[in-house]
Amino acid sequence: MIDWMNSNSMQMLQSSMRYLWTNQAVLLDNITNADTPNYKVKYVTFEDTFKAKIEAAASQARLQRGAMRRAVSFDEPEIKVAEDQTYRMDDNGVDVAEQQMELYRNTVQSQYVLDSINNNFSILRSAIRG
């Protein structure tokens, strides 16, 4: 059971959830600051960095045991600021409609990841009960 809890797939689900949680907070912060002059929209990156770590681990997998495990136990998502994006005369960079759509998409993705985690625990519970 302990190996399953620390498996690559569970590590990836945890990393995905960490990203989605951070993204939710950033999107809500952007929407909250839609009327703040000079506010620049923030966004969270995850896929590019995660893909690079996976590719690097795949090339090192033969040389180092546990390289993939370290790659999927991704640290923190990176929050960036879109300095060149402006939608209003007061230099505010928030497009509220776009942020709301991203928030909805993030919510759906979060539900999918939570369902995946829940299904994994249901399978484990069924195996334990017999």
Rosetta constraint file for C-alpha pairs under 8 A:
AtomPair CA 1 CA 5 HARMONIC 6.32 0.50
AtomPair CA 2 CA 6 HARMONIC 6.39 0.50
AtomPair CA 3 CA 7 HARMONIC 5.88 0.50
AtomPair CA 4 CA 10 HARMONIC 7.52 0.50
AtomPair CA 5 CA 10 HARMONIC 6.28 0.50
AtomPair CA 6 CA 10 HARMONIC 6.23 0.50
AtomPair CA 6 CA 11 HARMONIC 6.34 0.50
AtomPair CA 7 CA 11 HARMONIC 6.17 0.50
AtomPair CA 7 CA 69 HARMONIC 7.92 0.50
AtomPair CA 8 CA 12 HARMONIC 6.09 0.50
AtomPair CA 8 CA 68 HARMONIC 7.67 0.50
AtomPair CA 8 CA 69 HARMONIC 5.97 0.50
AtomPair CA 8 CA 72 HARMONIC 6.47 0.50
AtomPair CA 9 CA 13 HARMONIC 6.21 0.50
AtomPair CA 10 CA 14 HARMONIC 6.13 0.50
AtomPair CA 10 CA 117 HARMONIC 7.62 0.50
AtomPair CA 11 CA 15 HARMONIC 6.14 0.50
AtomPair CA 11 CA 69 HARMONIC 7.83 0.50
AtomPair CA 11 CA 72 HARMONIC 5.90 0.50
AtomPair CA 11 CA 73 HARMONIC 5.48 0.50
AtomPair CA 12 CA 16 HARMONIC 6.01 0.50
AtomPair CA 12 CA 72 HARMONIC 5.47 0.50
AtomPair CA 12 CA 73 HARMONIC 6.79 0.50
AtomPair CA 12 CA 74 HARMONIC 7.93 0.50
AtomPair CA 13 CA 17 HARMONIC 6.11 0.50
AtomPair CA 13 CA 113 HARMONIC 6.54 0.50
AtomPair CA 13 CA 116 HARMONIC 7.93 0.50
AtomPair CA 13 CA 117 HARMONIC 7.07 0.50
AtomPair CA 14 CA 18 HARMONIC 6.16 0.50
AtomPair CA 14 CA 73 HARMONIC 7.97 0.50
AtomPair CA 15 CA 19 HARMONIC 6.23 0.50
AtomPair CA 15 CA 72 HARMONIC 7.23 0.50
AtomPair CA 15 CA 73 HARMONIC 6.45 0.50
AtomPair CA 15 CA 74 HARMONIC 5.76 0.50
AtomPair CA 15 CA 75 HARMONIC 7.65 0.50
AtomPair CA 16 CA 20 HARMONIC 6.16 0.50
AtomPair CA 16 CA 113 HARMONIC 7.38 0.50
AtomPair CA 17 CA 21 HARMONIC 5.99 0.50
AtomPair CA 17 CA 110 HARMONIC 6.73 0.50
AtomPair CA 17 CA 113 HARMONIC 6.78 0.50
AtomPair CA 17 CA 114 HARMONIC 7.88 0.50
AtomPair CA 18 CA 22 HARMONIC 6.21 0.50
AtomPair CA 18 CA 76 HARMONIC 7.39 0.50
AtomPair CA 18 CA 77 HARMONIC 7.54 0.50
AtomPair CA 19 CA 23 HARMONIC 6.00 0.50
AtomPair CA 19 CA 44 HARMONIC 7.73 0.50
AtomPair CA 19 CA 46 HARMONIC 6.71 0.50
AtomPair CA 19 CA 76 HARMONIC 7.41 0.50
AtomPair CA 19 CA 77 HARMONIC 5.61 0.50
AtomPair CA 20 CA 24 HARMONIC 6.02 0.50
AtomPair CA 20 CA 106 HARMONIC 6.43 0.50
AtomPair CA 20 CA 109 HARMONIC 7.64 0.50
AtomPair CA 20 CA 110 HARMONIC 6.24 0.50
AtomPair CA 21 CA 25 HARMONIC 6.46 0.50
AtomPair CA 21 CA 110 HARMONIC 7.97 0.50
AtomPair CA 22 CA 26 HARMONIC 6.28 0.50
AtomPair CA 22 CA 44 HARMONIC 7.39 0.50
AtomPair CA 22 CA 77 HARMONIC 7.22 0.50
AtomPair CA 23 CA 27 HARMONIC 6.06 0.50
AtomPair CA 23 CA 43 HARMONIC 7.20 0.50
AtomPair CA 23 CA 44 HARMONIC 5.73 0.50
AtomPair CA 23 CA 106 HARMONIC 7.41 0.50
AtomPair CA 24 CA 28 HARMONIC 6.17 0.50
AtomPair CA 24 CA 103 HARMONIC 6.52 0.50
AtomPair CA 24 CA 106 HARMONIC 6.72 0.50
AtomPair CA 24 CA 107 HARMONIC 7.80 0.50
AtomPair CA 25 CA 29 HARMONIC 6.11 0.50
AtomPair CA 26 CA 30 HARMONIC 6.15 0.50
AtomPair CA 26 CA 42 HARMONIC 6.47 0.50
AtomPair CA 26 CA 43 HARMONIC 6.61 0.50
AtomPair CA 26 CA 44 HARMONIC 7.38 0.50
AtomPair CA 27 CA 31 HARMONIC 6.27 0.50
AtomPair CA 27 CA 42 HARMONIC 7.65 0.50
AtomPair CA 27 CA 43 HARMONIC 7.48 0.50
AtomPair CA 27 CA 99 HARMONIC 6.17 0.50
AtomPair CA 27 CA 100 HARMONIC 7.85 0.50
AtomPair CA 27 CA 102 HARMONIC 7.48 0.50
AtomPair CA 27 CA 103 HARMONIC 6.22 0.50
AtomPair CA 28 CA 32 HARMONIC 6.05 0.50
AtomPair CA 28 CA 103 HARMONIC 7.67 0.50
AtomPair CA 29 CA 33 HARMONIC 6.21 0.50
AtomPair CA 30 CA 34 HARMONIC 6.26 0.50
AtomPair CA 30 CA 41 HARMONIC 5.86 0.50
AtomPair CA 30 CA 42 HARMONIC 6.72 0.50
AtomPair CA 30 CA 94 HARMONIC 6.48 0.50
AtomPair CA 30 CA 99 HARMONIC 7.28 0.50
AtomPair CA 31 CA 94 HARMONIC 7.19 0.50
AtomPair CA 31 CA 96 HARMONIC 6.03 0.50
AtomPair CA 31 CA 99 HARMONIC 6.61 0.50
AtomPair CA 31 CA 100 HARMONIC 7.60 0.50
AtomPair CA 33 CA 39 HARMONIC 6.83 0.50
AtomPair CA 33 CA 94 HARMONIC 7.75 0.50
AtomPair CA 34 CA 39 HARMONIC 7.67 0.50
AtomPair CA 34 CA 92 HARMONIC 7.08 0.50
AtomPair CA 34 CA 93 HARMONIC 7.90 0.50
AtomPair CA 34 CA 94 HARMONIC 5.48 0.50
AtomPair CA 34 CA 95 HARMONIC 7.58 0.50
AtomPair CA 34 CA 96 HARMONIC 6.70 0.50
AtomPair CA 35 CA 92 HARMONIC 7.36 0.50
AtomPair CA 36 CA 92 HARMONIC 6.66 0.50
AtomPair CA 37 CA 90 HARMONIC 5.20 0.50
AtomPair CA 37 CA 91 HARMONIC 6.19 0.50
AtomPair CA 37 CA 92 HARMONIC 5.35 0.50
AtomPair CA 38 CA 90 HARMONIC 6.03 0.50
AtomPair CA 38 CA 91 HARMONIC 4.63 0.50
AtomPair CA 38 CA 92 HARMONIC 4.77 0.50
AtomPair CA 38 CA 93 HARMONIC 7.47 0.50
AtomPair CA 39 CA 91 HARMONIC 6.98 0.50
AtomPair CA 39 CA 92 HARMONIC 4.86 0.50
AtomPair CA 39 CA 93 HARMONIC 6.15 0.50
AtomPair CA 39 CA 94 HARMONIC 7.60 0.50
AtomPair CA 40 CA 81 HARMONIC 6.36 0.50
AtomPair CA 40 CA 82 HARMONIC 6.04 0.50
AtomPair CA 40 CA 83 HARMONIC 6.02 0.50
AtomPair CA 40 CA 85 HARMONIC 7.07 0.50
AtomPair CA 40 CA 86 HARMONIC 7.49 0.50
AtomPair CA 40 CA 91 HARMONIC 7.76 0.50
AtomPair CA 40 CA 92 HARMONIC 5.95 0.50
AtomPair CA 40 CA 93 HARMONIC 4.73 0.50
AtomPair CA 40 CA 94 HARMONIC 6.83 0.50
AtomPair CA 41 CA 81 HARMONIC 5.94 0.50
AtomPair CA 41 CA 82 HARMONIC 5.65 0.50
AtomPair CA 41 CA 83 HARMONIC 7.75 0.50
AtomPair CA 41 CA 85 HARMONIC 7.50 0.50
AtomPair CA 41 CA 92 HARMONIC 7.88 0.50
AtomPair CA 41 CA 93 HARMONIC 5.26 0.50
AtomPair CA 41 CA 94 HARMONIC 5.41 0.50
AtomPair CA 42 CA 79 HARMONIC 6.64 0.50
AtomPair CA 42 CA 80 HARMONIC 5.56 0.50
AtomPair CA 42 CA 81 HARMONIC 4.39 0.50
AtomPair CA 42 CA 82 HARMONIC 6.08 0.50
AtomPair CA 43 CA 79 HARMONIC 5.69 0.50
AtomPair CA 43 CA 80 HARMONIC 5.41 0.50
AtomPair CA 43 CA 81 HARMONIC 6.35 0.50
AtomPair CA 43 CA 82 HARMONIC 7.50 0.50
AtomPair CA 44 CA 77 HARMONIC 6.46 0.50
AtomPair CA 44 CA 78 HARMONIC 5.59 0.50
AtomPair CA 44 CA 79 HARMONIC 4.51 0.50
AtomPair CA 44 CA 80 HARMONIC 6.15 0.50
AtomPair CA 45 CA 49 HARMONIC 7.39 0.50
AtomPair CA 45 CA 77 HARMONIC 6.11 0.50
AtomPair CA 45 CA 78 HARMONIC 5.34 0.50
AtomPair CA 45 CA 79 HARMONIC 6.44 0.50
AtomPair CA 45 CA 80 HARMONIC 7.40 0.50
AtomPair CA 46 CA 50 HARMONIC 5.86 0.50
AtomPair CA 46 CA 77 HARMONIC 5.50 0.50
AtomPair CA 46 CA 78 HARMONIC 6.77 0.50
AtomPair CA 47 CA 51 HARMONIC 5.86 0.50
AtomPair CA 48 CA 52 HARMONIC 6.21 0.50
AtomPair CA 49 CA 53 HARMONIC 6.25 0.50
AtomPair CA 50 CA 54 HARMONIC 6.20 0.50
AtomPair CA 50 CA 71 HARMONIC 7.58 0.50
AtomPair CA 50 CA 72 HARMONIC 7.57 0.50
AtomPair CA 50 CA 74 HARMONIC 7.16 0.50
AtomPair CA 51 CA 55 HARMONIC 6.13 0.50
AtomPair CA 52 CA 56 HARMONIC 6.11 0.50
AtomPair CA 53 CA 57 HARMONIC 6.06 0.50
AtomPair CA 53 CA 71 HARMONIC 5.34 0.50
AtomPair CA 53 CA 72 HARMONIC 7.76 0.50
AtomPair CA 54 CA 58 HARMONIC 6.07 0.50
AtomPair CA 54 CA 68 HARMONIC 6.70 0.50
AtomPair CA 54 CA 71 HARMONIC 5.73 0.50
AtomPair CA 54 CA 72 HARMONIC 7.08 0.50
AtomPair CA 55 CA 59 HARMONIC 6.43 0.50
AtomPair CA 56 CA 60 HARMONIC 6.34 0.50
AtomPair CA 57 CA 61 HARMONIC 5.69 0.50
AtomPair CA 57 CA 67 HARMONIC 5.14 0.50
AtomPair CA 57 CA 68 HARMONIC 5.10 0.50
AtomPair CA 57 CA 71 HARMONIC 6.24 0.50
AtomPair CA 58 CA 62 HARMONIC 7.98 0.50
AtomPair CA 58 CA 67 HARMONIC 7.65 0.50
AtomPair CA 58 CA 68 HARMONIC 6.74 0.50
AtomPair CA 60 CA 64 HARMONIC 5.82 0.50
AtomPair CA 60 CA 67 HARMONIC 6.47 0.50
AtomPair CA 61 CA 65 HARMONIC 6.26 0.50
AtomPair CA 61 CA 66 HARMONIC 7.33 0.50
AtomPair CA 61 CA 67 HARMONIC 5.61 0.50
AtomPair CA 61 CA 68 HARMONIC 6.66 0.50
AtomPair CA 66 CA 70 HARMONIC 6.35 0.50
AtomPair CA 67 CA 71 HARMONIC 6.32 0.50
AtomPair CA 68 CA 72 HARMONIC 6.23 0.50
AtomPair CA 69 CA 73 HARMONIC 6.27 0.50
AtomPair CA 70 CA 74 HARMONIC 7.36 0.50
AtomPair CA 82 CA 93 HARMONIC 7.76 0.50
AtomPair CA 85 CA 93 HARMONIC 5.18 0.50
AtomPair CA 86 CA 91 HARMONIC 5.26 0.50
AtomPair CA 86 CA 92 HARMONIC 5.50 0.50
AtomPair CA 86 CA 93 HARMONIC 4.04 0.50
AtomPair CA 86 CA 94 HARMONIC 7.29 0.50
AtomPair CA 87 CA 91 HARMONIC 6.80 0.50
AtomPair CA 87 CA 92 HARMONIC 5.99 0.50
AtomPair CA 87 CA 93 HARMONIC 5.18 0.50
AtomPair CA 87 CA 94 HARMONIC 6.55 0.50
AtomPair CA 87 CA 95 HARMONIC 6.68 0.50
AtomPair CA 88 CA 92 HARMONIC 5.49 0.50
AtomPair CA 88 CA 93 HARMONIC 7.05 0.50
AtomPair CA 94 CA 99 HARMONIC 7.50 0.50
AtomPair CA 95 CA 99 HARMONIC 6.26 0.50
AtomPair CA 96 CA 100 HARMONIC 6.06 0.50
AtomPair CA 97 CA 101 HARMONIC 6.27 0.50
AtomPair CA 98 CA 102 HARMONIC 6.22 0.50
AtomPair CA 99 CA 103 HARMONIC 6.04 0.50
AtomPair CA 100 CA 104 HARMONIC 6.23 0.50
AtomPair CA 101 CA 105 HARMONIC 6.21 0.50
AtomPair CA 102 CA 106 HARMONIC 5.97 0.50
AtomPair CA 103 CA 107 HARMONIC 6.14 0.50
AtomPair CA 104 CA 108 HARMONIC 6.36 0.50
AtomPair CA 105 CA 109 HARMONIC 6.22 0.50
AtomPair CA 106 CA 110 HARMONIC 6.03 0.50
AtomPair CA 107 CA 111 HARMONIC 6.25 0.50
AtomPair CA 108 CA 112 HARMONIC 6.30 0.50
AtomPair CA 109 CA 113 HARMONIC 6.29 0.50
AtomPair CA 110 CA 114 HARMONIC 6.09 0.50
AtomPair CA 111 CA 115 HARMONIC 6.02 0.50
AtomPair CA 112 CA 116 HARMONIC 6.24 0.50
AtomPair CA 113 CA 117 HARMONIC 6.26 0.50
AtomPair CA 114 CA 118 HARMONIC 6.03 0.50
AtomPair CA 115 CA 119 HARMONIC 6.02 0.50
AtomPair CA 116 CA 120 HARMONIC 6.29 0.50
AtomPair CA 117 CA 121 HARMONIC 6.39 0.50
AtomPair CA 118 CA 122 HARMONIC 6.13 0.50
AtomPair CA 119 CA 123 HARMONIC 6.22 0.50
AtomPair CA 120 CA 124 HARMONIC 6.31 0.50
AtomPair CA 121 CA 125 HARMONIC 6.00 0.50
AtomPair CA 122 CA 126 HARMONIC 6.13 0.50
AtomPair CA 123 CA 127 HARMONIC 6.21 0.50
AtomPair CA 124 CA 128 HARMONIC 6.23 0.50
AtomPair CA 125 CA 129 HARMONIC 6.20 0.50
AtomPair CA 126 CA 130 HARMONIC 5.97 0.50
